[in-house]
Amino acid sequence: MELGKVVGSVWATKKNESLNGLKLMIIKSIDEKEDESNRVTVAADIVGAGVGDTVLVVRGGSARFAIQSCDTPIDAAIVGIVDSIEVECKR
């Protein structure tokens, strides 16, 4: 799993039929300090995330498993909305 920040949405009127009904969101990967990277991903949202939310993202087979379809051509899915991040710093 990875942490990400939802930064936008994607609308596509022409797409593979198995993508119908999936909400597609644009995600920027973040680190444990919530600093954004330049990595941008389009992910299927199955939990109702919105722009500005910090989310948990899975990729590959885990993403297809999350949407319960091995035939859907996705490689990323939002599987959780993060309430808080706590990191213990060691000195």
N, C-alpha and C positions, 0 to 999 in steps of 0.2 A: 504494500500500500504506500501511497505517497500523499503528501499534503499539497493542496492547491488553493488558489483564490479564484472564484468565478469573476471573470471580467467582461463577459458578454454572452450573447446568444447567437445561434445560427439558424436561419430559416432556409429551407431548400424545397422548392415546389417539385422539382424533378429529382428523384432519388430511388434507390433500391426499395422495392415494396416492403421488405422486412424492416426498414427504418421508419415506416409509417407509425405514428403514435408515439415515437420517442422524442423527448425534448433534448435538443443538442445545445450544450453550453461550451463556451470558450474558457479554458482553465489556464492560469499561469502557475507553474510549480513554485512552491515556497519552501524555505528551510524552517528549522525549529524556532527561529527568531521572527518568523513570518516575513522575511525578506524575499521579495519576488525575484525569480530568475528570468532569463529571456526565453525559456522553454514554454511554448504555447501548444496546447492540445485541445482538440474537440472531443468532448466526452458525452456519452448518453447519461442523462440525469434520471435516476429512478427514485429519488428521495424528495424531490421538490425544492431543490436549491435555487437561490436567486443571486443576482449580481451583488458582489460584495461579500458573499458567504465564504468562509474557509471550509474546505471539504476534504473528504478522504476519497482518493481515486485509486481504482485497480485497473490493471492492464491485461491484455492478451486473453487467454482462456478464462481467467478469473472474471473479466468483464462480461464475456458471453455467458458464463455461468450465472453471474449476478442478474442478468436480464432474462435468464432461463431460456436461452436460445443459442444453440451452437451453430445455427445457420445464418445469424445476423452478422453482417460485416462491420463490426466495431472492434476497436482495440483499447478502448478506455471507457470506464463507467464511474459515475459518482455514486458511492455507496453509503456515504454518511456526511452529515453536517456537523462540524466541530464546534463545540461550545467553548472549550478553552484548551490551551496548550501549556503544559507545565514541564520545564526542563530543569533537572538538577545540575548545577554547575560544580565541577570538581576543580579544586585549586591545586 
